[in-house]
Amino acid sequence: MLRVGSSAARVACRNLVSSNMGVRFRLPLQKLHPLSRAIHHRYSGNGNPHRTPHRTAARYFTSMSRLPMRPSKPPPRSGGHRYQQQRNFWVASLAARLLRLRYILLGTAVGGGYTAKKTYEEWKDMLPDFSEYNWVIPDFVWELSDQIDLDKLAKALPEMEEIAKLLPDFEKIGENFTFLKSLLSSGVSLGSAVKGASGLQLLLETSGDPALKATDSSAGAGHDASDKQYKKSSDKEKIDQLQEELLRTQLKYQRMLERLEKENKELRKVVLQKDDKGIHQRKVKKSLIDLYSEVLDILSDYDANYNTQDHLPRVVVVGDQSAGKTSVLEMIAQARIFPRGSGEMMTRSPVKVTLSEGPHHVARFKDSGREFDLTKEEDLAALRHEIELRMRKSVKEGQTVSSETISLSVKGPGIQRMVLVDLPGVISTVTAGMATDTKETIFSISKAYMQNPNAIILCIQDGSVDAERSIVTDLVSQMDPQGKRTIFVLTKVDLAEKNLASPSRIQQIVEGKLFPMKALGYFAVVTGKGSTGESIDAIKDYEEDFFQNSRLLRDGMLKAHQVTTKNLSLAVSDCFWKMVRESVEQQADVFKASRFNLETEWKNNYPRLRELDRNELFEKAKNEILDEVISLSQVTPQLWESILQKKLWERVSTHVIENIYLPAAQTMDSGTFNTTVDIKLKQWTDKQLPHKALEVAWETLQEEFARFMAEYKGKDQDDIFDKLKEAVKDESIKRHKWNERAMDSLRVIQHNALEDRSITDKPQWDAAIQFMEETLQSRLKDTESVIRDMVGPDWKQRWMNWINRTPEQHVRNETKNELDRLLKLHDDHTAYLANDEVTTVRKNLEGRGVEVDPVLIKDTWHQLYRRHFLQKALTHCNLCKRGFYYYQRHFVDSELECNDVVLFWRIQRMLVITANTLRQQLTNTEVRRLEKNVKEVLDDFGEDMEKKTQLITGRRVQLAEDLKKVREIQEKLEAFIEALHKEK
């Protein structure tokens, strides 16, 4: 707070008083001190134009200036009473005027408080913003502060004595700088001074000691003063000694820093492990990088429509084959997780690796729950083998590489958070064993990832080969001509330093002067000695040792921040998150617009349908199909038996008539007829009948299943399921196998049924007569139809329809007429024509000018005799309607023998018993087995996304799929953006 008598207050008062005395200070109100403005507003007259602020305030301060310092003496000739009155008035006036000082005090307090607050805010704004570094310490560390053993932590830190030992000998350094200053003041040559300064500058940049930098700046000022007189070798040795001393100091600081980083890493691991075990009994939220990786996984399966493309950032690792891409990625992931080979192509498909920090060094695939412990060699070998299998599985037959992405997440202490995509190495020539389009396919895959305007391109160049052999640099320069999102990495620098005659060539590469491409940054790394068995720690140690001893760094060709994979990973991570923060909200708006377009199309085309994606539609169809299968159990036993009996007779009737009844009926002897029938029925039962019966039962089950599905289809069912239902039906029937034991039991049942000849009552006899009559009439009708087709139309059809017989039909008709005359002459003729009869018929026809083949004669005879036999059998059937009495009395010698009726009764009874047996098997076993098969098929189809995509198709399905994915992407992006803002 400002005091009343402060300089500011005095200036304000002096300005106002001066205005009353005629001295005009025309200062604007904004430039007045806050106290002056406060006094100005207090006595401003409140808007009265006749009471100006200056005049009102001046009147007050003028009255104060006229205040006497001591009471005046009373005038002569005045009494004491008058003097007393004047004195009292003066005291009252003084008190009243002094009370007005409270306004000055109040104004000073308000103005001083405002000034103090403004000064505090200015100091606060001058402080740097450390909120960007909150990620270094997780939020739950502060919650765990009460549970961390601070004493143990303090003991783990290095003692002050150890720190003091690591500090440089400042006295010796001071002596060296004093000597150097004296040399420079006495005059040295410019070249020697520059050499000494270059070493000092390298050390000062890496050490970060402000005192040393200040000394170096003062020394650098002296370098320009004298540059021609330094020629003594002892002075040069002194400078070299100073440079070596500073390098040793740098190494001490670096070792101390590495030790502290290691201890910090162990501490973070302990904290993460405690949180991982659920100390706070709270639900652990997904990390920021995991949320982002989920969005990328969804986008990788999203078929972009409405010009909505995936422009979210990720780090794309590209390079020539065997340039060390995978090794760099392994160094960043701190584990040797990828398959490796000597000179052959190992990366055959893009591999998306999500790197994040965690308590344990583990890896897992997106579609698998197994975690691979990266600290165990057997798990590392299993992970490399699994990646190789997935790559080979993704490559289609006849191809070498695949565009299908393999998603992998790696967590571990100290790992930088980012998403990297390792692409197949760019090749210049297609070798033996590769597909002819391998080179073009790799180029197209690389361009597809690099053309994303927000993708960070990590360009890997092999430093051990000639720069002119590089292919990837031209490709990268085409995709990012300005180099605004490219980071260049030179690998195998150890081999490059050993092989190159001019190390300055490496300097030209990392300075961007050799390749026709631009980049955000240039890095040089070493990823081991080339041995596949090297561990990550061994590679790190080798890399650090190399750069500490390398003349590239010592001579200033490379800067300290441009080397080691550690610095590379930090730079890539910073660039990645910067790109994410700049582009993620824009991408979220793009998907929001895409979602609006899709929702509008759905409302216009399918206003009364729910938005069901392919999986939801499959579940709906699955329930419908299972309901249709259950409906099979509602079929009545009578209906099952009726259908089975009818179908079985249709299947075996031809065999019964042609192979059993007709051969047996050729004899007039009753015993011979029955013997022939028994033998043929036994053979039929043993070989064909059970198998035919099971075929009929299985076909009946299929037909009923299809009938129910067709009936459901007509009941307002969605036609989008037709292909799926048909495929489920076919696959279920294909998998269904009838119980083999049922055939043996069915054979015994059928054999017993056919052996029975005892017709017990008249209704059974009449039923057999009716069955025989229907069968014979049906066969006679079919035979007459065949004969009509053979001989062509009769005279009535020819005249009415204006059609004629063909030459073959004419020959057939003439042959038929000749054979009919033969049957009239021999009514009891056998089923076969003798050779002399065939000759006679042929000669008779030749006599009428008709050339006919003997085979045609026999074929025509077969149909004519069949008709003749069926007509006689029907006549005999009508006579047997009254033959039950003779059958029941066992009159063997009677003129009316109805053995054929008994045969048909046996066949009919066998059909009834077989139908009943099959119905029991269907209802008790096979329907449930079919239902089980249908469920298995549906489960298999449900797990096969490709199958569902083939069977459930249409614009409606695709639109619902796109809507679901766009909504999911938008929700994930919004959750990620919210978490990103919280981290800021």
Helices and strands as residue ranges (DSSP letters): H 7-20, G 29-31, H 34-42, H 53-65, H 80-99, H 101-126, G 131-136, H 139-143, H 150-156, H 160-166, H 170-186, H 190-207, H 210-223, H 233-276, H 288-300, E 315-319, H 325-333, E 351-357, E 362-365, E 372-373, H 377-394, E 406-412, E 418-422, H 438-450, E 456-462, G 467-469, H 472-479, E 486-491, H 493-499, H 504-510, E 521-524, H 536-549, H 551-554, G 560-562, H 565-605, H 614-630, G 631-634, H 637-655, I 656-661, H 662-664, H 670-687, H 689-713, G 719-721, H 722-735, H 741-755, H 762-791, H 795-801, H 807-825, H 835-847, H 854-879, G 880-882, H 884-889, H 899-921, I 922-926, H 927-943, H 945-951, H 955-983
